[in-house]
Amino acid sequence: VPYLGRRIAGRLQLERWAQNRPWLKSLVTSIVPRLVAVHSLLVALNFLVFLRFGTYSELRDRLLNIRLVHIDPTARRQVAFEYMNRVMIWNGLSEFLMTVLPLV
């Protein structure tokens, strides 16, 4: 919705049809910011509800009633942390070197 609001505002500035219909331009310029604000509020509320219940991660998932469900609920979910451990070690080493090297 924010992208759509920016596109409509840009088109109103560029197009001549908006100059022929000033009532339409004023209507669109008053409604679009309100829609963007309502959308932002709904996204924030959906995020809070997602943190509480964990069912719908995005607003479009909630509107379309799409839930993320594991294909096989009886399967064990194993997560390999080797890659994450390696990345954390390299990040820590690089931050340490970036801190120490300027002092040398």
N, C-alpha and C positions, 0 to 999 in steps of 0.2 A: 504494500500500500504506500509506503514512503516513496518508493521508486515511481509508482504510478502518479503520485501527487506532483513530483518534480517534472515528470514528462508532460503532464497536463498543463502545468504552469509555463513550461517552456514553449509548448505549442500555442498557448494563448498569446504569448508575447510575439511569436513569429507569424502567426496566421492573420490574414486580413478579415476572415469571417467573424472573428471576435470583435473587431471594430464596428462591424455592421449591426451586431447584436450586443449592446452593452449590458442588458439585463442578464444575458446568459453568462457573460464574463464575470459579472458580480456574483451571480449565483454559484458558479464553479469556484471562484476564489474564496468564497465564504464556506463552502461545504468541504472542499478538499482538505484544508488544515484540520477541520474537526474530525474527518474520517481518519486522518493520520494519527491524531491524538487518541481517538478511540481504539485504533488498532494497536498502538503502543501500550495502552492500558491493558487491553485484552492479552497481549503477549506477556506482559509482566505478571498478570494474574494467573495465566496458564502456567508460567514458570513456577510460581509459588505452589500451585496445586500439584504440579509434577513433582516438586521436591517433597511434598507431603505424602502423595499416594503412589507416584511413579508409574502412572498408566500412559499418559499421552505426553510425549516429549515436546511436541510443537503444536502450535495453534491449528495448523491445517490438519494434523492427525486427529485432533479433538473434533474439529468440524466435520471431517469425513468418517469419524468413528473407526480409525485405523489403529490397531494395537500391535506392538511388536511382541510376537510370541515365538518361542523356540519351536523348531520343527518337531523335535522329539523331546517332550518334557521329562521323560525318564532318563535321558542321557546325562552322564556326569559332565559337568562343565569344568574342564581343566584349563588352566591358564598358565602359559609358560612365561616366566618372568626373566629369563636369561637376557633377552633383548633389552628389556627395560632396565635391568641392572647394568648392562654394558653402557647404555646411553647415559644413565645417571653418573656412572664413574667418569665417563669422558667429559660430561658437562661440569662436574665438580673439579676435574683436573684442569680443564680450560679456564674456569673462573679463578682457580688458585693461581695459575700461571699469569693470567691477565692482571691479577692483583700484585703479584710478586715481581714480575719482570720490570714494570716501570720504576720500582724502587731500586733496582740494581744499576 
